[in-house]
Amino acid sequence: MRFLPTRVHGIIDYVVGVFLIFVPYLFGFADGTAAQWIPMLLGASAILYSLLTRYELGLFRLIPMPAHLGLDALSGLFFIISPWLFGFADRVFWPHVILGLFEVVASLVTRTAPERTR
């Protein structure tokens, strides 16, 4: 069931994007490895494609909302498996799994069209 308005999703996009950039420093795994760079790159990517999304908080409005939600889901899945894929699960994995699950869930519960076009 898609109940989350795209405007709220947009706010979450930017907040979570910035949070992902700082999460390695907040949780003590800013060590120059993939554990650090993956959330930072995914956060920066989320901000970039949010700026390009066709919703209330998009600046250039090129990417349709369903495509944005697909990117969110793929990003979340990649985030979830990244500790094992890149071999750092023995040091840190919970932030990656929890935030990845959050991204996937957000992609599944967000409406696919902004209010003004519904």
Secondary structure, 3 states (H helix, E strand, C coil): CCCECHHHHHHHHHHHHHHHHHHHHHCCCCCCCHHHHHHHHHHHHHHHHHHCECCCCCCCCCECHHHHHHHHHHHHHHHHHHHHHCCCCCCCCHHHHHHHHHHHHHHHHECCCCHHHC
